[in-house]
Amino acid sequence: MLLEIKRYLMTKEKATLQELALNFRQQPETMRSMLNHWVCKGKVCQVDKPAGCGSRCQLCKPETAEIYQWV
């Protein structure tokens, strides 16, 4: 699954934790642990949310509104 996450992020460049969890049918905590593998290798980083994120659309749950990017 780690390679699938790699391919997904390389294709999309950025994705929220919620998006990744839904796409891979995993709990957010499980997804966060798998992402940490790539973070520790320096291949993925967590990026800042856009200004106003969480105050407009309300589509993301606050606990899963983390954004990850392939480096």
N, C-alpha and C positions, 0 to 999 in steps of 0.2 A: 504494500500500500504506500510505502514511502516514495517509491518511484512514481506511482500514480499522482501523488501530491506534487512531486517535483514537476512532472509534465503539465499538470493543471496550472500551477503557478507560473511556469515558464510561458505558457500560452496566454494566460490572462494577465500576467504581470502583477496584479494586485487582487486580493480577495479578502472579504471579512471572515472572521472566525465562524460566524453564523452561516455564511454562504458555503464555506468548506465543509462544515458539519452536516449541512443538508445534502450537499452533493455526494459526500462519501458515506452518508447514513451512519454517522458516529455522534456520540455525545460531545458537546463542546470541550469538556475536560480531556477526553481521549484525543480529540483533534489537536488540542493545545500541546499535549505531550508529544504527539508525532511531529508537530511543527517545531517543537523545541530541538529535536534531532537536527533539523536543517539550520536552525538558529545557531546552535553550538558549532556547527561546521562553517558558519559564516556565509551560508548560501541564501538564507531568508532573514529578513529583518522586519520588525514591527514598525509601522510608520504612523505618524500622527493622523488623527482623523481630520477631515476637512472642517473649516470654520463653520459653526452652526450645526455640526453633526449631532444628532440626538435632540434637536430642538425644532425640527421641521417635520419630516415625514413620519417619524416614530415607527418605521418599519423594522428596525433592528432592535433586538433586546439589548439593553445597556451592557449586560454581562458578556455579550458576544459581539460587541461592536468594535472589536480589535481588527485592525487592518494589517495584513501581512503582504510582503512584496518579495519576489525573487530578486536576488542581487546579481 
